[in-house]
Amino acid sequence: MIFKALSSTTRVEMIKLLMKGEYHVSGLAKALGISVPVAAKHVRILEGAGLLTCKRFGRTHVLKVNREKLYDAMVTFSEESEIDVQKGTSILDALKKVAGVGIKKMGGKEYIVSIDGEEGFYLYEVNGKSPDKPINEYMLDHDGEIEIKRLVPVLKKRVTVHVGSEEGKNSDED
């Protein structure tokens, strides 16, 4: 239902606007150059998918993006593996047994640097919590789940900069 809701460019533009701040339906309509009834129809679809939350102040409905629902949708594409290890095995050694996990030693420490060849910055969680130890120091003492999360650069803002020449200086004189 989420991906169907995001199949419309108008709804995607609504989500982009709502990622920046809260709007009411008429504000969204004005920002997107569409009528209020059309905006309301799109809002109902996004609400139905759980992508928006709505605060009501009398007859005014203030909309906000449900970021967690968006993030949860991406979990659908994660890969799952199962491994067996001995008690006292470090998470690092456990992850070395998982195909596709790239580990690199830098400055005397080892880090996850890629998953299935996709390089990036990775964090790990154990049973939904971020440990305060490096992966080579965290020892496993009972069954659990390790989640490896890639820090994905999410575009928060794009700024186009135009640099002109200094006053009185020709741009050819560099």
Summary of the structure (lengths in Angstrom):
residues: 174
radius of gyration: 23.5
end to end distance: 55.6
largest distance: 72.9
contacts: 375
relative contact order: 0.10
helix: 30%
strand: 25%
